[in-house]
């Protein structure tokens, strides 16, 4: 659950934070920050003079505030210009508790790394004027489809735990090569194929891998449509491991179109290349609302292109 920070969001972007470590040769907090972030003296002086640098107790940090290790400072970062993702963020539903959007391909869910302003969270906050929005779950940058954000901080935990406890029924669609030898059933004409494996993702490594051992991931797969050498598949994840759907499709011998991670990692695509999206779509979400008890379903209006 996201905790409230001492500074509110500004222009859709929440504050950054830095922990003041022990052992620095600094008389003031400003000295410490300049030593830690060389060339930043002007930035910190300006932000401190505006009262835009505070500690975890909401106390303003001034240019002459003494060095106190152990404190956590909050401040507004200055994001570098980013390549605009030229696809709209469509609102599917909005009420006082949640906002449901159709996330386009190439748009990250939350600010992270080089993607800060070009994210669902910042766009939605700016678009709707709701600075308290936070995601209830995440879709990776290359996946499109239904994404739920929580509008009221009082209910963040309820909706986030709904997803964390796997109480949401998810359906995805993917376009990949058609392999008749898989003998997958058409949707609704027989039990789907069950794919199980043990997936491991190491911190700092871009790709996950399937390894021997007790399965910790499960996906149901069936067929929706065939067009020549391609097919549209329905994927229903029972578990939620990182890159699970991409790995399971690759392990079946039908990797998802546009996948630069599996079966071979190809990190060459730049942020200005929007020509070959990953053909993976979060088609629908269903759950029992943790606040009202009502059954809710949300469907994407996007369509995957063959």
C-alpha positions, 0 to 999 in steps of 0.5 A, a space after each residue: 500500500 502506498 503511504 502518504 508523503 509529506 509533499 503532495 503530488 505536483 503536476 501529476 508527479 509525486 515527490 522523490 525521496 532521499 535518505 541521509 546516510 551516516 558518515 558524511 563529512 558535512 555540516 549541513 543538509 545542503 553540504 551533504 546533498 551537494 556532496 552526494 549529487 555533484 553539481 546540484 547546489 543551485 537546485 537544492 538552494 532554490 528548492 529549499 528557499 521555496 520550502 519544497 524540501 521537507 523531512 518525513 515529519 513534514 518539517 522544512 529543510 533550509 539551506 542552513 539546516 544541520 546535517 542529521 543522518 537518518 532523516 528522509 528528505 522529500 523533494 520535487 525532482 526535475 524530470 528530463 524530457 521524454 519521448 511522447 507516447 503517441 497513444 491516448 489513455 482512455 477512461 473506461 470507468 470512474 467513480 469515487 473509489 476507482 478509475 479504470 483505464 485502457 492502457 496503451 502499449 508503450 506506456 509504463 504504469 508508474 514512474 520508474 527509471 527513464 519513464 517518469 512523465 510518460 506513465 499511466 499514473 502521471 497522465 491520469 493524474 493530470 488528465 483527471 485532476 486527481 493527485 491521490 490516484 495510485 495503481 491497484 496493480 500493474 501492467 508492464 510497459 509493453 502490455 496494453 489493456 484494462 488497468 485499475 487505479 484507486 482514487 481515494 486513499 482510504 481504499 487503497 489497501 482494499 483494492 491492492 490486496 484484492 489483486 495481491 491475493 489473486 481475487 481478480 479474474 483476468 483474461 488476456 488476448 495475444 497474437 502469435 504464430 498458429 501451430 496446428 500441432 498444439 491442438 488447442 481447443 477453440 474457446 468454449 469448445 473444450 477445456 483449455 490447455 493448462 501450462 504449468 512451470 517454475 518461473 524464476 526472475 533474478 533481481 537485475 536480470 531483464 528476463 525470467 526463466 523456466 527452471 526445473 522444480 515444483 511449478 509456481 505458475 499456471 496459465 490456461 490457453 485456448 484459441 479464439 481465431 486463426 488467420 493464415 499463419 497467425 492466431 489470436 489466443 485467450 490466456 487466463 493466468 491463474 498465478 501472476 509471475 513476472 512475464 508469465 504469459 510471455 514465457 508460457 507462450 514461448 515455451 509452447 513454441 508460439 512466442 507472442 508477436 512483438 516480444 523482444 524478450 522471449 525466446 531471445 532477448 533483443 534490447 535494441 528497440 529505442 523509445 521512439 519506435 512504436 511500430 511493433 508493439 507486443 501483441 498482448 492485451 489485458 482484455 477484461 477484469 472481474 472481481 467482487 468489489 471489496 467496498 460495495 460487494 457488487 460484482 464488477 467487470 471491465 472490458 478493454 475497447 482496444 483491439 490487437 492488430 494482426 
